[in-house]
Amino acid sequence: MPPRFLSTLPLLLALGSAAALAQEDDLFAFIPAGGRTLLETAEAAGLPEDFATAISQDTGDAAHWREAIDAAGGLGLMGAEEDTLAGYLAVRAPFPLSDKPTDGRDLAMALCQSCHIITVVITQDRTREAWLGTMQSPSHIEIKMTEPERGLLADYLVLNAGIPIDEVPKELRAGGASY
């Protein structure tokens, strides 16, 4: 029989990983929520049934979804949050609420950080066209994303990037936020 410590090792490793993820979430908490997270928050507060049904059945552009959000009482969201959710739904809906696809923040965290620190991205205040231009550049074109996902990421960044460097945790400012 293995020592008691060895039998609990998988649990300890899992708890350590959970703690590391929680610390990472805290480190990146300054980055605004994406549409998936905003929808999860609104869902936890109680989505109106007609809005939940629309997500699983309807398609529409961001203006369509902004109207639906407004008709649902704003879902407890404000300004850029409403626009972020509307842009997310314009690209991703319809989908079952039980299986929410990635959003612009998710894409930025996974794809942009695969090559450089997220600060390079999140501190830039750029137009949609400028973001799309970067995504079409030779150094970014090979990133595995669909065209709608590129638009979703660009729209998320237009609404949520441009964060002043003094709002970025010091740990993420190292090296002048370069590649």
PAPADREN-892743 format. One line per 4 residues: number of its first residue (from 0); their letters; for each residue z, y, x of C-alpha. Coordinates in nm, 4 decimals. Example, Ala and Ser with C-alpha at 12.3 -4.5 7.8 and 13.67 -1.06 7.14 Angstrom:
// residues 2
0> AS> 0.7800:-0.4500:1.2300; 0.7140:-0.1060:1.3670
This chain:
// residues 179
0> MPPR> 0.0000:0.0000:0.0000; -0.0977:0.3399:0.1456; 0.1712:0.5988:0.2128; 0.2468:0.8141:-0.0912
4> FLST> 0.0851:1.1190:0.0758; -0.2495:0.9406:0.1126; -0.2562:0.8466:-0.2553; -0.2222:1.2144:-0.3479
8> LPLL> -0.4701:1.3399:-0.0872; -0.7665:1.3680:-0.3312; -0.5526:1.5719:-0.5694; -0.4339:1.7997:-0.2893
12> LALG> -0.7910:1.8524:-0.1710; -0.9022:1.9345:-0.5252; -0.6173:2.1819:-0.5673; -0.7026:2.3401:-0.2323
16> SAAA> -1.0645:2.3793:-0.3420; -0.9526:2.5339:-0.6709; -0.7324:2.7794:-0.4810; -1.0210:2.8682:-0.2504
20> LAQE> -1.2473:2.9283:-0.5496; -0.9831:3.1468:-0.7145; -0.9530:3.3530:-0.3955; -1.3326:3.3850:-0.3792
24> DDLF> -1.3409:3.4983:-0.7422; -1.0796:3.7627:-0.6597; -1.2795:3.8795:-0.3575; -1.5921:3.9291:-0.5687
28> AFIP> -1.4178:4.0611:-0.8808; -1.5516:4.4114:-0.8077; -1.9041:4.2920:-0.8945; -1.9671:4.3459:-1.2681
32> AGGR> -1.9952:4.0455:-1.4955; -2.3369:3.9099:-1.5813; -2.4668:3.8186:-1.9248; -2.3342:3.4617:-1.9185
36> TLLE> -1.9797:3.5762:-1.8434; -2.0006:3.8619:-2.0945; -2.1169:3.6147:-2.3591; -1.8324:3.3749:-2.2719
40> TAEA> -1.5825:3.6608:-2.3067; -1.7295:3.7668:-2.6421; -1.7328:3.4045:-2.7560; -1.3636:3.3638:-2.6652
44> AGLP> -1.2861:3.6718:-2.8768; -1.4846:3.5258:-3.1682; -1.8590:3.5677:-3.2031; -1.9874:3.6504:-3.5501
48> EDFA> -2.1519:3.3361:-3.6873; -2.4914:3.5029:-3.7431; -2.4964:3.6266:-3.3817; -2.4080:3.2799:-3.2491
52> TAIS> -2.6852:3.1310:-3.4620; -2.9329:3.3898:-3.3367; -2.8586:3.2964:-2.9744; -2.9481:2.9347:-3.0451
56> QDTG> -3.2617:3.0146:-3.2472; -3.4070:3.3608:-3.1802; -3.6201:3.5190:-2.9131; -3.6680:3.8884:-2.8561
60> DAAH> -3.6796:4.1626:-2.5992; -3.3770:4.3539:-2.4731; -3.4107:4.6137:-2.7523; -3.3986:4.3346:-3.0133
64> WREA> -3.0824:4.1902:-2.8585; -2.9214:4.5327:-2.8164; -2.9693:4.5881:-3.1906; -2.8165:4.2452:-3.2588
68> IDAA> -2.5183:4.3293:-3.0361; -2.4739:4.6623:-3.2150; -2.4986:4.4873:-3.5546; -2.2282:4.2454:-3.4357
72> GGLG> -1.9950:4.5400:-3.3739; -2.0632:4.5649:-3.0010; -1.8789:4.2379:-2.9272; -1.6087:4.4348:-2.7469
76> LMGA> -1.8580:4.5433:-2.4790; -1.9370:4.8911:-2.3535; -2.2580:5.0595:-2.2278; -2.3946:4.8717:-1.9274
80> EEDT> -2.2206:4.5533:-2.0445; -2.4137:4.5625:-2.3728; -2.7377:4.6274:-2.1841; -2.6588:4.3480:-1.9361
84> LAGY> -2.5988:4.0995:-2.2188; -2.9112:4.2157:-2.4046; -3.1244:4.1711:-2.0915; -2.9764:3.8261:-2.0340
88> LAVR> -3.0501:3.7144:-2.3897; -3.4037:3.8574:-2.3720; -3.4808:3.6227:-2.0820; -3.2646:3.3222:-2.1674
92> APFP> -3.2433:3.2892:-2.5488; -3.2683:3.0677:-2.7354; -3.0156:2.8250:-2.5892; -2.7164:2.6299:-2.7182
96> LSDK> -2.3890:2.8159:-2.6683; -2.2485:2.5008:-2.5103; -2.5032:2.5268:-2.2264; -2.5283:2.8881:-2.1103
100> PTDG> -2.7903:2.9383:-1.8372; -2.7326:3.1422:-1.5225; -2.7328:3.5199:-1.5394; -2.8248:3.8001:-1.2989
104> RDLA> -2.4855:3.8006:-1.1291; -2.5021:3.4237:-1.0827; -2.8471:3.4597:-0.9255; -2.7331:3.7386:-0.6925
108> MALC> -2.4252:3.5469:-0.5832; -2.6158:3.2230:-0.5214; -2.9514:3.3427:-0.3916; -2.8914:3.6771:-0.2200
112> QSCH> -2.5811:3.5511:-0.0427; -2.7675:3.2497:0.0874; -2.9199:3.4829:0.3507; -2.6976:3.7903:0.3751
116> IITV> -2.3689:3.9358:0.2613; -2.3682:4.0404:-0.1073; -2.2774:4.3960:-0.0020; -2.6373:4.4474:0.1124
120> VITQ> -2.7468:4.3988:-0.2469; -2.4681:4.5309:-0.4652; -2.4355:4.8707:-0.2938; -2.8016:4.9622:-0.3371
124> DRTR> -2.8965:5.1904:-0.6260; -3.2627:5.1101:-0.6887; -3.5200:5.1050:-0.9656; -3.6411:4.7853:-1.1300
128> EAWL> -3.9752:4.8260:-0.9551; -3.8029:4.8592:-0.6162; -3.5979:4.5426:-0.6752; -3.9064:4.3516:-0.7872
132> GTMQ> -4.0939:4.4816:-0.4845; -3.8244:4.3454:-0.2555; -3.8394:4.0106:-0.4340; -4.2146:4.0009:-0.3716
136> SPSH> -4.1817:4.0811:-0.0009; -4.2590:3.8047:0.2512; -3.8899:3.7545:0.3301; -3.7995:3.7020:-0.0373
140> IEIK> -4.1054:3.5552:-0.2106; -4.0090:3.2001:-0.1091; -3.6802:3.2192:-0.2999; -3.6951:2.9615:-0.5785
144> MTEP> -3.6927:3.1703:-0.8987; -3.9200:3.1967:-1.1971; -4.0778:3.5324:-1.2766; -3.8436:3.5792:-1.5767
148> ERGL> -3.5477:3.5100:-1.3461; -3.6752:3.7707:-1.0993; -3.6862:4.0185:-1.3871; -3.3384:3.9150:-1.5019
152> LADY> -3.1998:3.9674:-1.1515; -3.3771:4.3033:-1.1151; -3.2478:4.4221:-1.4535; -2.8933:4.3102:-1.3709
156> LVLN> -2.9051:4.4972:-1.0396; -3.0452:4.8163:-1.1954; -2.7542:4.8213:-1.4403; -2.4760:4.6967:-1.2137
160> AGIP> -2.5575:4.7643:-0.8458; -2.5122:5.0915:-0.6625; -2.1411:5.0238:-0.6172; -1.9902:5.2721:-0.3697
164> IDEV> -1.8938:5.1070:-0.0411; -1.5310:5.2182:-0.0786; -1.5075:4.9952:-0.3892; -1.6156:4.6925:-0.1858
168> PKEL> -1.3308:4.4859:-0.0363; -1.2923:4.5505:0.3365; -1.3659:4.1829:0.4122; -1.7168:4.2324:0.2738
172> RAGG> -1.7916:4.5473:0.4720; -1.8025:4.3730:0.8114; -2.1012:4.4443:1.0320; -2.2067:4.7437:0.8274
176> ASY> -2.3218:4.5151:0.5432; -2.6307:4.4023:0.7278; -2.8292:4.0820:0.7375
